[in-house]
Amino acid sequence: MVFKLSSSQKLTNDRYPVVYRNNVRFARPPPSNSSRSPSAEKLIVEFMEKAWELPKPNLVISVTGRMERFKWPSLRARYDFQRG
């Protein structure tokens, strides 16, 4: 997988267009990428390692929905989730 800076200084590649908002990187995987396929997890981990320069995670959790509607059972649970 090859990552490059485009003329607009946004990190791009052929699989994941990456956009910046408030100096935060957001990746948009193609719609055909199912989170249930075994290769999707590998692509996500590879993207995290190459584009964001993060260490390989032990666990990848997909969280969908809005946090504003979720009621945390306790502040401790929220804190533990944020810390990983």
PyMOL Python script that loads the backbone (N, CA, C, O; Angstrom):
from pymol import cmd

cmd.read_pdbstr("""\
ATOM      1  N   MET A   1       0.840  -1.160   0.000  1.00  0.00           N
ATOM      2  CA  MET A   1       0.000   0.000   0.000  1.00  0.00           C
ATOM      3  C   MET A   1       0.891   1.230   0.000  1.00  0.00           C
ATOM      4  O   MET A   1       1.802   1.329   0.822  1.00  0.00           O
ATOM      5  N   VAL A   2       0.651   2.153  -0.889  1.00  0.00           N
ATOM      6  CA  VAL A   2       1.475   3.349  -1.010  1.00  0.00           C
ATOM      7  C   VAL A   2       0.651   4.563  -0.601  1.00  0.00           C
ATOM      8  O   VAL A   2      -0.457   4.771  -1.093  1.00  0.00           O
ATOM      9  N   PHE A   3       1.207   5.358   0.304  1.00  0.00           N
ATOM     10  CA  PHE A   3       0.558   6.589   0.742  1.00  0.00           C
ATOM     11  C   PHE A   3       1.344   7.765   0.195  1.00  0.00           C
ATOM     12  O   PHE A   3       2.571   7.699   0.113  1.00  0.00           O
ATOM     13  N   LYS A   4       0.680   8.814  -0.174  1.00  0.00           N
ATOM     14  CA  LYS A   4       1.357   9.985  -0.716  1.00  0.00           C
ATOM     15  C   LYS A   4       0.582  11.243  -0.351  1.00  0.00           C
ATOM     16  O   LYS A   4      -0.605  11.181  -0.031  1.00  0.00           O
ATOM     17  N   LEU A   5       1.254  12.370  -0.400  1.00  0.00           N
ATOM     18  CA  LEU A   5       0.589  13.652  -0.183  1.00  0.00           C
ATOM     19  C   LEU A   5       0.149  14.189  -1.531  1.00  0.00           C
ATOM     20  O   LEU A   5       0.949  14.280  -2.462  1.00  0.00           O
ATOM     21  N   SER A   6      -1.108  14.539  -1.635  1.00  0.00           N
ATOM     22  CA  SER A   6      -1.616  15.108  -2.877  1.00  0.00           C
ATOM     23  C   SER A   6      -1.294  16.595  -2.920  1.00  0.00           C
ATOM     24  O   SER A   6      -0.711  17.140  -1.983  1.00  0.00           O
ATOM     25  N   SER A   7      -1.672  17.235  -3.998  1.00  0.00           N
ATOM     26  CA  SER A   7      -1.382  18.662  -4.145  1.00  0.00           C
ATOM     27  C   SER A   7      -2.085  19.494  -3.083  1.00  0.00           C
ATOM     28  O   SER A   7      -1.625  20.589  -2.758  1.00  0.00           O
ATOM     29  N   SER A   8      -3.185  18.999  -2.540  1.00  0.00           N
ATOM     30  CA  SER A   8      -3.888  19.732  -1.483  1.00  0.00           C
ATOM     31  C   SER A   8      -3.362  19.358  -0.096  1.00  0.00           C
ATOM     32  O   SER A   8      -3.977  19.697   0.915  1.00  0.00           O
ATOM     33  N   GLN A   9      -2.222  18.656  -0.049  1.00  0.00           N
ATOM     34  CA  GLN A   9      -1.572  18.251   1.198  1.00  0.00           C
ATOM     35  C   GLN A   9      -2.452  17.351   2.054  1.00  0.00           C
ATOM     36  O   GLN A   9      -2.459  17.471   3.279  1.00  0.00           O
ATOM     37  N   LYS A  10      -3.189  16.457   1.422  1.00  0.00           N
ATOM     38  CA  LYS A  10      -3.985  15.477   2.143  1.00  0.00           C
ATOM     39  C   LYS A  10      -3.407  14.106   1.844  1.00  0.00           C
ATOM     40  O   LYS A  10      -3.104  13.793   0.693  1.00  0.00           O
ATOM     41  N   LEU A  11      -3.254  13.293   2.867  1.00  0.00           N
ATOM     42  CA  LEU A  11      -2.734  11.948   2.696  1.00  0.00           C
ATOM     43  C   LEU A  11      -3.770  11.125   1.950  1.00  0.00           C
ATOM     44  O   LEU A  11      -4.921  11.037   2.377  1.00  0.00           O
ATOM     45  N   THR A  12      -3.369  10.524   0.840  1.00  0.00           N
ATOM     46  CA  THR A  12      -4.307   9.738   0.049  1.00  0.00           C
ATOM     47  C   THR A  12      -3.645   8.442  -0.385  1.00  0.00           C
ATOM     48  O   THR A  12      -2.419   8.329  -0.388  1.00  0.00           O
ATOM     49  N   ASN A  13      -4.446   7.492  -0.742  1.00  0.00           N
ATOM     50  CA  ASN A  13      -3.981   6.287  -1.406  1.00  0.00           C
ATOM     51  C   ASN A  13      -5.134   5.760  -2.243  1.00  0.00           C
ATOM     52  O   ASN A  13      -6.213   6.352  -2.267  1.00  0.00           O
ATOM     53  N   ASP A  14      -4.907   4.654  -2.923  1.00  0.00           N
ATOM     54  CA  ASP A  14      -5.937   4.151  -3.814  1.00  0.00           C
ATOM     55  C   ASP A  14      -7.094   3.494  -3.073  1.00  0.00           C
ATOM     56  O   ASP A  14      -8.170   3.339  -3.650  1.00  0.00           O
ATOM     57  N   ARG A  15      -6.911   3.104  -1.819  1.00  0.00           N
ATOM     58  CA  ARG A  15      -7.978   2.422  -1.088  1.00  0.00           C
ATOM     59  C   ARG A  15      -8.746   3.337  -0.144  1.00  0.00           C
ATOM     60  O   ARG A  15      -9.969   3.237  -0.044  1.00  0.00           O
ATOM     61  N   TYR A  16      -8.055   4.214   0.539  1.00  0.00           N
ATOM     62  CA  TYR A  16      -8.678   5.026   1.581  1.00  0.00           C
ATOM     63  C   TYR A  16      -8.449   6.510   1.344  1.00  0.00           C
ATOM     64  O   TYR A  16      -7.330   6.988   1.533  1.00  0.00           O
ATOM     65  N   PRO A  17      -9.464   7.248   0.941  1.00  0.00           N
ATOM     66  CA  PRO A  17      -9.286   8.701   0.913  1.00  0.00           C
ATOM     67  C   PRO A  17      -9.250   9.219   2.352  1.00  0.00           C
ATOM     68  O   PRO A  17     -10.079   8.824   3.171  1.00  0.00           O
ATOM     69  N   VAL A  18      -8.317  10.079   2.657  1.00  0.00           N
ATOM     70  CA  VAL A  18      -8.167  10.607   4.009  1.00  0.00           C
ATOM     71  C   VAL A  18      -8.413  12.100   3.962  1.00  0.00           C
ATOM     72  O   VAL A  18      -7.874  12.801   3.106  1.00  0.00           O
ATOM     73  N   VAL A  19      -9.221  12.579   4.875  1.00  0.00           N
ATOM     74  CA  VAL A  19      -9.499  14.009   4.951  1.00  0.00           C
ATOM     75  C   VAL A  19      -9.108  14.521   6.331  1.00  0.00           C
ATOM     76  O   VAL A  19      -9.083  13.769   7.305  1.00  0.00           O
ATOM     77  N   TYR A  20      -8.810  15.792   6.394  1.00  0.00           N
ATOM     78  CA  TYR A  20      -8.437  16.428   7.655  1.00  0.00           C
ATOM     79  C   TYR A  20      -9.517  17.416   8.063  1.00  0.00           C
ATOM     80  O   TYR A  20      -9.983  18.219   7.255  1.00  0.00           O
ATOM     81  N   ARG A  21      -9.906  17.344   9.332  1.00  0.00           N
ATOM     82  CA  ARG A  21     -10.806  18.335   9.918  1.00  0.00           C
ATOM     83  C   ARG A  21     -10.229  18.731  11.261  1.00  0.00           C
ATOM     84  O   ARG A  21     -10.052  17.884  12.137  1.00  0.00           O
ATOM     85  N   ASN A  22      -9.935  20.005  11.431  1.00  0.00           N
ATOM     86  CA  ASN A  22      -9.343  20.506  12.680  1.00  0.00           C
ATOM     87  C   ASN A  22      -8.084  19.732  13.054  1.00  0.00           C
ATOM     88  O   ASN A  22      -7.893  19.361  14.212  1.00  0.00           O
ATOM     89  N   ASN A  23      -7.228  19.492  12.063  1.00  0.00           N
ATOM     90  CA  ASN A  23      -5.959  18.782  12.236  1.00  0.00           C
ATOM     91  C   ASN A  23      -6.126  17.345  12.714  1.00  0.00           C
ATOM     92  O   ASN A  23      -5.195  16.788  13.297  1.00  0.00           O
ATOM     93  N   VAL A  24      -7.280  16.730  12.486  1.00  0.00           N
ATOM     94  CA  VAL A  24      -7.511  15.329  12.829  1.00  0.00           C
ATOM     95  C   VAL A  24      -7.734  14.576  11.530  1.00  0.00           C
ATOM     96  O   VAL A  24      -8.477  15.029  10.661  1.00  0.00           O
ATOM     97  N   ARG A  25      -7.081  13.413  11.399  1.00  0.00           N
ATOM     98  CA  ARG A  25      -7.215  12.614  10.178  1.00  0.00           C
ATOM     99  C   ARG A  25      -8.445  11.718  10.259  1.00  0.00           C
ATOM    100  O   ARG A  25      -8.673  11.058  11.272  1.00  0.00           O
ATOM    101  N   PHE A  26      -9.228  11.697   9.203  1.00  0.00           N
ATOM    102  CA  PHE A  26     -10.373  10.811   9.104  1.00  0.00           C
ATOM    103  C   PHE A  26     -10.235  10.001   7.823  1.00  0.00           C
ATOM    104  O   PHE A  26      -9.966  10.559   6.760  1.00  0.00           O
ATOM    105  N   ALA A  27     -10.416   8.701   7.920  1.00  0.00           N
ATOM    106  CA  ALA A  27     -10.345   7.838   6.741  1.00  0.00           C
ATOM    107  C   ALA A  27     -11.747   7.358   6.410  1.00  0.00           C
ATOM    108  O   ALA A  27     -12.548   7.065   7.298  1.00  0.00           O
ATOM    109  N   ARG A  28     -12.023   7.285   5.141  1.00  0.00           N
ATOM    110  CA  ARG A  28     -13.310   6.769   4.696  1.00  0.00           C
ATOM    111  C   ARG A  28     -13.069   5.533   3.846  1.00  0.00           C
ATOM    112  O   ARG A  28     -12.733   5.654   2.668  1.00  0.00           O
ATOM    113  N   PRO A  29     -13.237   4.326   4.427  1.00  0.00           N
ATOM    114  CA  PRO A  29     -13.058   3.123   3.617  1.00  0.00           C
ATOM    115  C   PRO A  29     -14.126   3.042   2.534  1.00  0.00           C
ATOM    116  O   PRO A  29     -15.222   3.575   2.709  1.00  0.00           O
ATOM    117  N   PRO A  30     -13.827   2.392   1.434  1.00  0.00           N
ATOM    118  CA  PRO A  30     -14.815   2.259   0.372  1.00  0.00           C
ATOM    119  C   PRO A  30     -16.056   1.526   0.869  1.00  0.00           C
ATOM    120  O   PRO A  30     -15.931   0.654   1.730  1.00  0.00           O
ATOM    121  N   PRO A  31     -17.242   1.840   0.366  1.00  0.00           N
ATOM    122  CA  PRO A  31     -18.466   1.187   0.824  1.00  0.00           C
ATOM    123  C   PRO A  31     -18.462  -0.317   0.614  1.00  0.00           C
ATOM    124  O   PRO A  31     -19.136  -1.035   1.353  1.00  0.00           O
ATOM    125  N   SER A  32     -17.727  -0.813  -0.365  1.00  0.00           N
ATOM    126  CA  SER A  32     -17.706  -2.251  -0.628  1.00  0.00           C
ATOM    127  C   SER A  32     -16.947  -3.018   0.442  1.00  0.00           C
ATOM    128  O   SER A  32     -17.015  -4.247   0.485  1.00  0.00           O
ATOM    129  N   ASN A  33     -16.229  -2.320   1.301  1.00  0.00           N
ATOM    130  CA  ASN A  33     -15.459  -2.969   2.352  1.00  0.00           C
ATOM    131  C   ASN A  33     -16.378  -3.357   3.499  1.00  0.00           C
ATOM    132  O   ASN A  33     -16.824  -2.492   4.252  1.00  0.00           O
ATOM    133  N   SER A  34     -16.662  -4.626   3.639  1.00  0.00           N
ATOM    134  CA  SER A  34     -17.515  -5.084   4.730  1.00  0.00           C
ATOM    135  C   SER A  34     -16.674  -5.284   5.975  1.00  0.00           C
ATOM    136  O   SER A  34     -15.592  -5.866   5.905  1.00  0.00           O
ATOM    137  N   SER A  35     -17.158  -4.808   7.118  1.00  0.00           N
ATOM    138  CA  SER A  35     -16.405  -4.976   8.360  1.00  0.00           C
ATOM    139  C   SER A  35     -16.404  -6.428   8.808  1.00  0.00           C
ATOM    140  O   SER A  35     -15.649  -6.791   9.710  1.00  0.00           O
ATOM    141  N   ARG A  36     -17.231  -7.263   8.199  1.00  0.00           N
ATOM    142  CA  ARG A  36     -17.280  -8.668   8.581  1.00  0.00           C
ATOM    143  C   ARG A  36     -16.301  -9.539   7.800  1.00  0.00           C
ATOM    144  O   ARG A  36     -16.047 -10.679   8.189  1.00  0.00           O
ATOM    145  N   SER A  37     -15.760  -9.030   6.726  1.00  0.00           N
ATOM    146  CA  SER A  37     -14.824  -9.840   5.959  1.00  0.00           C
ATOM    147  C   SER A  37     -13.475  -9.863   6.665  1.00  0.00           C
ATOM    148  O   SER A  37     -13.050  -8.843   7.208  1.00  0.00           O
ATOM    149  N   PRO A  38     -12.794 -11.009   6.667  1.00  0.00           N
ATOM    150  CA  PRO A  38     -11.508 -11.108   7.366  1.00  0.00           C
ATOM    151  C   PRO A  38     -10.462 -10.133   6.829  1.00  0.00           C
ATOM    152  O   PRO A  38      -9.599  -9.681   7.583  1.00  0.00           O
ATOM    153  N   SER A  39     -10.524  -9.807   5.551  1.00  0.00           N
ATOM    154  CA  SER A  39      -9.519  -8.912   4.994  1.00  0.00           C
ATOM    155  C   SER A  39      -9.746  -7.462   5.415  1.00  0.00           C
ATOM    156  O   SER A  39      -8.802  -6.672   5.410  1.00  0.00           O
ATOM    157  N   ALA A  40     -10.970  -7.096   5.778  1.00  0.00           N
ATOM    158  CA  ALA A  40     -11.257  -5.717   6.188  1.00  0.00           C
ATOM    159  C   ALA A  40     -10.473  -5.352   7.439  1.00  0.00           C
ATOM    160  O   ALA A  40      -9.926  -4.253   7.528  1.00  0.00           O
ATOM    161  N   GLU A  41     -10.413  -6.256   8.401  1.00  0.00           N
ATOM    162  CA  GLU A  41      -9.662  -5.984   9.624  1.00  0.00           C
ATOM    163  C   GLU A  41      -8.181  -5.791   9.321  1.00  0.00           C
ATOM    164  O   GLU A  41      -7.534  -4.907   9.883  1.00  0.00           O
ATOM    165  N   LYS A  42      -7.656  -6.615   8.440  1.00  0.00           N
ATOM    166  CA  LYS A  42      -6.241  -6.487   8.072  1.00  0.00           C
ATOM    167  C   LYS A  42      -5.973  -5.147   7.400  1.00  0.00           C
ATOM    168  O   LYS A  42      -4.958  -4.507   7.672  1.00  0.00           O
ATOM    169  N   LEU A  43      -6.881  -4.718   6.523  1.00  0.00           N
ATOM    170  CA  LEU A  43      -6.718  -3.430   5.854  1.00  0.00           C
ATOM    171  C   LEU A  43      -6.785  -2.274   6.847  1.00  0.00           C
ATOM    172  O   LEU A  43      -6.022  -1.315   6.738  1.00  0.00           O
ATOM    173  N   ILE A  44      -7.688  -2.363   7.805  1.00  0.00           N
ATOM    174  CA  ILE A  44      -7.815  -1.306   8.808  1.00  0.00           C
ATOM    175  C   ILE A  44      -6.561  -1.220   9.654  1.00  0.00           C
ATOM    176  O   ILE A  44      -6.055  -0.127   9.907  1.00  0.00           O
ATOM    177  N   VAL A  45      -6.049  -2.373  10.096  1.00  0.00           N
ATOM    178  CA  VAL A  45      -4.827  -2.389  10.908  1.00  0.00           C
ATOM    179  C   VAL A  45      -3.647  -1.863  10.095  1.00  0.00           C
ATOM    180  O   VAL A  45      -2.840  -1.086  10.605  1.00  0.00           O
ATOM    181  N   GLU A  46      -3.544  -2.281   8.840  1.00  0.00           N
ATOM    182  CA  GLU A  46      -2.459  -1.800   7.981  1.00  0.00           C
ATOM    183  C   GLU A  46      -2.546  -0.288   7.797  1.00  0.00           C
ATOM    184  O   GLU A  46      -1.529   0.406   7.820  1.00  0.00           O
ATOM    185  N   PHE A  47      -3.760   0.217   7.613  1.00  0.00           N
ATOM    186  CA  PHE A  47      -3.943   1.658   7.466  1.00  0.00           C
ATOM    187  C   PHE A  47      -3.529   2.398   8.737  1.00  0.00           C
ATOM    188  O   PHE A  47      -2.868   3.434   8.665  1.00  0.00           O
ATOM    189  N   MET A  48      -3.912   1.873   9.890  1.00  0.00           N
ATOM    190  CA  MET A  48      -3.548   2.508  11.165  1.00  0.00           C
ATOM    191  C   MET A  48      -2.033   2.559  11.329  1.00  0.00           C
ATOM    192  O   MET A  48      -1.487   3.558  11.797  1.00  0.00           O
ATOM    193  N   GLU A  49      -1.359   1.480  10.942  1.00  0.00           N
ATOM    194  CA  GLU A  49       0.098   1.419  11.088  1.00  0.00           C
ATOM    195  C   GLU A  49       0.803   2.351  10.105  1.00  0.00           C
ATOM    196  O   GLU A  49       1.739   3.055  10.485  1.00  0.00           O
ATOM    197  N   LYS A  50       0.364   2.363   8.844  1.00  0.00           N
ATOM    198  CA  LYS A  50       1.070   3.124   7.812  1.00  0.00           C
ATOM    199  C   LYS A  50       0.686   4.605   7.813  1.00  0.00           C
ATOM    200  O   LYS A  50       1.563   5.469   7.816  1.00  0.00           O
ATOM    201  N   ALA A  51      -0.604   4.903   7.809  1.00  0.00           N
ATOM    202  CA  ALA A  51      -1.051   6.293   7.681  1.00  0.00           C
ATOM    203  C   ALA A  51      -0.953   7.059   8.991  1.00  0.00           C
ATOM    204  O   ALA A  51      -0.519   8.210   9.009  1.00  0.00           O
ATOM    205  N   TRP A  52      -1.348   6.433  10.072  1.00  0.00           N
ATOM    206  CA  TRP A  52      -1.358   7.131  11.356  1.00  0.00           C
ATOM    207  C   TRP A  52      -0.116   6.836  12.187  1.00  0.00           C
ATOM    208  O   TRP A  52       0.089   7.440  13.240  1.00  0.00           O
ATOM    209  N   GLU A  53       0.722   5.894  11.707  1.00  0.00           N
ATOM    210  CA  GLU A  53       1.959   5.513  12.396  1.00  0.00           C
ATOM    211  C   GLU A  53       1.699   5.064  13.833  1.00  0.00           C
ATOM    212  O   GLU A  53       2.434   5.424  14.752  1.00  0.00           O
ATOM    213  N   LEU A  54       0.638   4.271  14.008  1.00  0.00           N
ATOM    214  CA  LEU A  54       0.299   3.720  15.317  1.00  0.00           C
ATOM    215  C   LEU A  54       0.862   2.314  15.433  1.00  0.00           C
ATOM    216  O   LEU A  54       1.046   1.648  14.413  1.00  0.00           O
ATOM    217  N   PRO A  55       1.142   1.837  16.651  1.00  0.00           N
ATOM    218  CA  PRO A  55       1.572   0.448  16.802  1.00  0.00           C
ATOM    219  C   PRO A  55       0.409  -0.497  16.480  1.00  0.00           C
ATOM    220  O   PRO A  55      -0.756  -0.101  16.528  1.00  0.00           O
ATOM    221  N   LYS A  56       0.739  -1.736  16.155  1.00  0.00           N
ATOM    222  CA  LYS A  56      -0.289  -2.716  15.819  1.00  0.00           C
ATOM    223  C   LYS A  56      -1.179  -2.956  17.042  1.00  0.00           C
ATOM    224  O   LYS A  56      -0.675  -3.287  18.115  1.00  0.00           O
ATOM    225  N   PRO A  57      -2.503  -2.790  16.890  1.00  0.00           N
ATOM    226  CA  PRO A  57      -3.393  -2.981  18.039  1.00  0.00           C
ATOM    227  C   PRO A  57      -3.598  -4.456  18.349  1.00  0.00           C
ATOM    228  O   PRO A  57      -3.508  -5.307  17.464  1.00  0.00           O
ATOM    229  N   ASN A  58      -3.873  -4.749  19.612  1.00  0.00           N
ATOM    230  CA  ASN A  58      -4.209  -6.111  20.018  1.00  0.00           C
ATOM    231  C   ASN A  58      -5.665  -6.432  19.713  1.00  0.00           C
ATOM    232  O   ASN A  58      -6.032  -7.594  19.536  1.00  0.00           O
ATOM    233  N   LEU A  59      -6.488  -5.394  19.652  1.00  0.00           N
ATOM    234  CA  LEU A  59      -7.920  -5.570  19.452  1.00  0.00           C
ATOM    235  C   LEU A  59      -8.462  -4.388  18.661  1.00  0.00           C
ATOM    236  O   LEU A  59      -8.089  -3.242  18.914  1.00  0.00           O
ATOM    237  N   VAL A  60      -9.340  -4.664  17.707  1.00  0.00           N
ATOM    238  CA  VAL A  60     -10.007  -3.609  16.948  1.00  0.00           C
ATOM    239  C   VAL A  60     -11.502  -3.737  17.208  1.00  0.00           C
ATOM    240  O   VAL A  60     -12.095  -4.789  16.971  1.00  0.00           O
ATOM    241  N   ILE A  61     -12.108  -2.650  17.700  1.00  0.00           N
ATOM    242  CA  ILE A  61     -13.543  -2.637  17.991  1.00  0.00           C
ATOM    243  C   ILE A  61     -14.202  -1.610  17.089  1.00  0.00           C
ATOM    244  O   ILE A  61     -13.742  -0.473  16.993  1.00  0.00           O
ATOM    245  N   SER A  62     -15.267  -2.007  16.434  1.00  0.00           N
ATOM    246  CA  SER A  62     -16.023  -1.083  15.597  1.00  0.00           C
ATOM    247  C   SER A  62     -17.189  -0.539  16.412  1.00  0.00           C
ATOM    248  O   SER A  62     -18.047  -1.293  16.871  1.00  0.00           O
ATOM    249  N   VAL A  63     -17.209   0.773  16.585  1.00  0.00           N
ATOM    250  CA  VAL A  63     -18.278   1.425  17.342  1.00  0.00           C
ATOM    251  C   VAL A  63     -19.057   2.300  16.376  1.00  0.00           C
ATOM    252  O   VAL A  63     -18.484   3.151  15.696  1.00  0.00           O
ATOM    253  N   THR A  64     -20.357   2.089  16.318  1.00  0.00           N
ATOM    254  CA  THR A  64     -21.200   2.885  15.437  1.00  0.00           C
ATOM    255  C   THR A  64     -22.262   3.597  16.259  1.00  0.00           C
ATOM    256  O   THR A  64     -22.567   3.196  17.382  1.00  0.00           O
ATOM    257  N   GLY A  65     -22.805   4.627  15.705  1.00  0.00           N
ATOM    258  CA  GLY A  65     -23.854   5.363  16.401  1.00  0.00           C
ATOM    259  C   GLY A  65     -23.328   6.652  16.982  1.00  0.00           C
ATOM    260  O   GLY A  65     -22.171   7.018  16.772  1.00  0.00           O
ATOM    261  N   ARG A  66     -24.178   7.334  17.710  1.00  0.00           N
ATOM    262  CA  ARG A  66     -23.821   8.627  18.282  1.00  0.00           C
ATOM    263  C   ARG A  66     -23.650   8.502  19.790  1.00  0.00           C
ATOM    264  O   ARG A  66     -24.447   7.863  20.477  1.00  0.00           O
ATOM    265  N   MET A  67     -22.601   9.121  20.277  1.00  0.00           N
ATOM    266  CA  MET A  67     -22.343   9.098  21.715  1.00  0.00           C
ATOM    267  C   MET A  67     -23.370   9.930  22.484  1.00  0.00           C
ATOM    268  O   MET A  67     -23.634   9.647  23.653  1.00  0.00           O
ATOM    269  N   GLU A  68     -23.944  10.930  21.864  1.00  0.00           N
ATOM    270  CA  GLU A  68     -24.860  11.804  22.595  1.00  0.00           C
ATOM    271  C   GLU A  68     -26.109  11.065  23.063  1.00  0.00           C
ATOM    272  O   GLU A  68     -26.763  11.494  24.013  1.00  0.00           O
ATOM    273  N   ARG A  69     -26.437   9.979  22.415  1.00  0.00           N
ATOM    274  CA  ARG A  69     -27.623   9.211  22.818  1.00  0.00           C
ATOM    275  C   ARG A  69     -27.283   8.088  23.791  1.00  0.00           C
ATOM    276  O   ARG A  69     -28.184   7.498  24.389  1.00  0.00           O
ATOM    277  N   PHE A  70     -26.019   7.789  23.956  1.00  0.00           N
ATOM    278  CA  PHE A  70     -25.612   6.686  24.815  1.00  0.00           C
ATOM    279  C   PHE A  70     -25.478   7.170  26.248  1.00  0.00           C
ATOM    280  O   PHE A  70     -24.826   8.181  26.507  1.00  0.00           O
ATOM    281  N   LYS A  71     -26.088   6.456  27.173  1.00  0.00           N
ATOM    282  CA  LYS A  71     -25.978   6.781  28.596  1.00  0.00           C
ATOM    283  C   LYS A  71     -24.987   5.810  29.228  1.00  0.00           C
ATOM    284  O   LYS A  71     -25.234   4.606  29.278  1.00  0.00           O
ATOM    285  N   TRP A  72     -23.872   6.338  29.706  1.00  0.00           N
ATOM    286  CA  TRP A  72     -22.870   5.501  30.355  1.00  0.00           C
ATOM    287  C   TRP A  72     -23.417   5.004  31.687  1.00  0.00           C
ATOM    288  O   TRP A  72     -24.049   5.766  32.419  1.00  0.00           O
ATOM    289  N   PRO A  73     -23.180   3.727  32.009  1.00  0.00           N
ATOM    290  CA  PRO A  73     -23.662   3.218  33.299  1.00  0.00           C
ATOM    291  C   PRO A  73     -22.959   3.892  34.479  1.00  0.00           C
ATOM    292  O   PRO A  73     -23.522   4.009  35.568  1.00  0.00           O
ATOM    293  N   SER A  74     -21.727   4.330  34.246  1.00  0.00           N
ATOM    294  CA  SER A  74     -20.983   5.030  35.298  1.00  0.00           C
ATOM    295  C   SER A  74     -19.871   5.846  34.649  1.00  0.00           C
ATOM    296  O   SER A  74     -19.492   5.597  33.505  1.00  0.00           O
ATOM    297  N   LEU A  75     -19.358   6.810  35.381  1.00  0.00           N
ATOM    298  CA  LEU A  75     -18.223   7.582  34.878  1.00  0.00           C
ATOM    299  C   LEU A  75     -16.994   6.699  34.735  1.00  0.00           C
ATOM    300  O   LEU A  75     -16.168   6.919  33.849  1.00  0.00           O
ATOM    301  N   ARG A  76     -16.869   5.705  35.598  1.00  0.00           N
ATOM    302  CA  ARG A  76     -15.736   4.775  35.534  1.00  0.00           C
ATOM    303  C   ARG A  76     -15.752   4.004  34.207  1.00  0.00           C
ATOM    304  O   ARG A  76     -14.706   3.832  33.580  1.00  0.00           O
ATOM    305  N   ALA A  77     -16.923   3.545  33.780  1.00  0.00           N
ATOM    306  CA  ALA A  77     -17.041   2.811  32.512  1.00  0.00           C
ATOM    307  C   ALA A  77     -16.637   3.704  31.344  1.00  0.00           C
ATOM    308  O   ALA A  77     -15.937   3.268  30.430  1.00  0.00           O
ATOM    309  N   ARG A  78     -17.084   4.952  31.383  1.00  0.00           N
ATOM    310  CA  ARG A  78     -16.720   5.897  30.323  1.00  0.00           C
ATOM    311  C   ARG A  78     -15.216   6.129  30.304  1.00  0.00           C
ATOM    312  O   ARG A  78     -14.599   6.113  29.239  1.00  0.00           O
ATOM    313  N   TYR A  79     -14.631   6.341  31.456  1.00  0.00           N
ATOM    314  CA  TYR A  79     -13.191   6.576  31.563  1.00  0.00           C
ATOM    315  C   TYR A  79     -12.410   5.364  31.054  1.00  0.00           C
ATOM    316  O   TYR A  79     -11.445   5.520  30.305  1.00  0.00           O
ATOM    317  N   ASP A  80     -12.817   4.166  31.453  1.00  0.00           N
ATOM    318  CA  ASP A  80     -12.129   2.946  31.008  1.00  0.00           C
ATOM    319  C   ASP A  80     -12.228   2.774  29.498  1.00  0.00           C
ATOM    320  O   ASP A  80     -11.263   2.356  28.859  1.00  0.00           O
ATOM    321  N   PHE A  81     -13.384   3.091  28.922  1.00  0.00           N
ATOM    322  CA  PHE A  81     -13.551   2.981  27.473  1.00  0.00           C
ATOM    323  C   PHE A  81     -12.643   3.961  26.750  1.00  0.00           C
ATOM    324  O   PHE A  81     -12.019   3.605  25.750  1.00  0.00           O
ATOM    325  N   GLN A  82     -12.560   5.190  27.244  1.00  0.00           N
ATOM    326  CA  GLN A  82     -11.727   6.201  26.606  1.00  0.00           C
ATOM    327  C   GLN A  82     -10.248   5.845  26.691  1.00  0.00           C
ATOM    328  O   GLN A  82      -9.488   6.162  25.776  1.00  0.00           O
ATOM    329  N   ARG A  83      -9.831   5.202  27.757  1.00  0.00           N
ATOM    330  CA  ARG A  83      -8.428   4.823  27.925  1.00  0.00           C
ATOM    331  C   ARG A  83      -8.077   3.592  27.106  1.00  0.00           C
ATOM    332  O   ARG A  83      -6.904   3.352  26.820  1.00  0.00           O
ATOM    333  N   GLY A  84      -9.064   2.821  26.731  1.00  0.00           N
ATOM    334  CA  GLY A  84      -8.796   1.619  25.950  1.00  0.00           C
ATOM    335  C   GLY A  84      -8.676   0.447  26.831  1.00  0.00           C
ATOM    336  O   GLY A  84      -8.449  -0.664  26.353  1.00  0.00           O
TER     337      GLY A  84
END
""", "prot")
cmd.dss("prot")
cmd.show_as("cartoon", "prot")
cmd.util.cbc("prot")
cmd.orient("prot")
